[in-house]
Amino acid sequence: MDLDGIGAWKDRISLAGALLCCLFIISVIDGGVWYLRQPINSLRLLPGESVNLTGPMAPGVGSIDGMGFETGSADVFVSLEEAISGFWLGTRMWRGRINLSPEIVAGDYLVSVFGKEDQKRVGANTFHLMVYKDRKAYLAASESLILRYSGLSPWVAAGFFFSMALLTCACLYVMSGKKDRLMARQGEAEVFHVSGDETGVSIYFGLGRIHGIERGSVLLLLNSKRRPLGQIRVETVSDTDAVAKVDALIEVRPGCLVKRIAHPANGRPILK
């Protein structure tokens, strides 16, 4: 693949990466709206489903045996499994599971978990169950457009688009490396960094000793459209990279090109 082919592929991959980033942002926004528009402690379920839950233990209750529950329907059952130490400040929590009967009628149900002694209901232990007849009704009622029309969670979609965007970045990295190597064989390189100080502007580019560049070598500086900007002299060189000073009046930026100049026997520089 030549430089023109690599450039065309980089443009396509960059466009795909930009599109994937936009889709990632849209998915995150859609998921955020979906999350924020759901009532606190609300659960959307289908008949026969079950879900794990946790909540705070009632004051003064030390074991799970001291906790009770109320569902208001025989088709909703809560199994309280164990008492655990919460993540924040070690608060005592209960862990359990809500199970729905396959025969449950679609509708709204309230589940409360409380201490058997005081039976005080608190918001953190009160759950609103929204049961739908089937998956079609479940999707139609979703606040997430992605979930409603594709059946896919917006968080899953966001993870997929983010992963694909990272893949495009990796592809661009590989393509850029290949482009740099092909350009270096032709005696050219892109300026990848520009820094200025009181002595002028320093430019960094990927030509070094292995490409025949030495300290004091004179190179041609071109803009991104390959129009000459002037000549530069290499001040610092390593095996693969070099640094040169540029007059502060020259408009140079990353993406400009540096081109090697051949010097024949008569000493007159010829562009190579």
Secondary structure, DSSP 8 states (H G I E B T S, - for coil): --HHHHHHHHHHHHHHHHHHHHHHHHHHHHHHHHHHTS-TTEEEE-TT-EEEEEEE--TT--SGGGEEEE-SSTTEEEEEEEEEE-TTTT-EEEEEEEEE-TT--SEEEEEEEEETTT----GGGEEEEEE-SSHHHHHHT-S-HHHHHHS--HHHHHHHHHHHHHHHHHHHHHHHHHHHHHHHHTTEEEEEEEEEETTEEEEEES--GGGT--TT-EEEEE-TT--EEEEEEEEEE-SS-EEEEE-TTS---TT-EEEEEE--TT---EE-
